[in-house]
């Protein structure tokens, strides 16, 4: 029972980080048909900002990381993606790789390739002990932060004018534009939101791992991409559930696989992903990937 | 001055030409019907006017303003509303949210409540189902929603691409009774339609497209059988406005 409860909390915690990563990628894909691999560097840079903010009151450091990553996302949109917005998805993808590598090697130049330790919110490493169950505080913080952020996003997307415009643009961008919805504004807000999500992932991931490294965000971006595919490309709800699902499967496999097979856990995760896509090629939720982009 | 003036318009999808040297005009309060076989360029024409397809040649003017090459959202702010083929209702949004987006370019005051009242009086079913997911509406109701969404912008020019396509006859009657009301209050329309009887009810002028070109042009009476067949099969003589 205790093992099951601890595994469930761990699964939900890992799934939460993956869900936030997937939402950041899914948001941009839904609107622009852009798979933004530079999302991984948004996370990585957020972690480096936290490292540089060592000694500063944590809420201020977190706010600083969020501001830097959101501004970075807006700059990347304006300089790299806006000029090629109407290009085909392959061009957008290659550009996102280029931006990703540019940012990654800029970090290598500045900070070096070696991982650097950081210690933010050390109290989160200590567990809550409830009876015989030990629950790491970082898991509770991750689940709580994700629940708050996803609820805020849901409210934003449902109750605000720009949120409704973004949902419409994610479904049918051309029709949205024919109604007068400004592409520049919707896309800029989407990039800002993906930057905000990346910064929150950076904070949670840095608190969990205690490491800053130039490639630390890569795995999260890859998982985020896989999660958006199995959730249903273009579906925001699908991206969140896809991320949660990948996290839950990852942790369950870690818990249930025989010790000698745990080294191959990722292979089993991707077998599950392939099985899902064979059964539901369109993903768990119907997305708008097939619709035309302007 | 014509409300819409299209001069020598050409457009293509990559190397494939879709429109060739199209010229047309729509006066204030007039309705122009566009007919033609599948692939004739009707939808491309509507999308080019709305800014969603970039012309390779020619000009598009709205009340004397050259809007050629403008982005679709900028064209929309010239109060040109589009009801595209297939309706393009937003999946995952409610009826009311779909309608709300129709207010994006509305310049006339009075608030959204008044604007909603206007369209709900025209389409009562939308008021009844305003909280429903829009894609759960029937085809006819979705068509009403698409037209209502376009009307919320108070358009000077309403572009409708096959509004009766796939609808039951009773729904087609409903749609056309609304279009006649719009005509009565002076809304200019560009109507892509295949049904000659319906065109006769509402259009002041007709053009027939074949292979991306204007094959025939004139009063709705030109749609009498032989002339239409000639135009469809490319055997017509010069256009006669």
Interface residues (C-beta under 8 A of the other chain):
Chain A: X161 X164 X165 X167 X168 X171 X172 X174 X175 X176 X177 X178 X179 X180 X181 X182 X183 X288 X294
Chain B: X50 X51 X52 X71 X72 X73 X76 X77 X82 X84 X88 X90 X91 X92 X93 X97 X98 X100 X101 X102 X104 X105 X149 X153
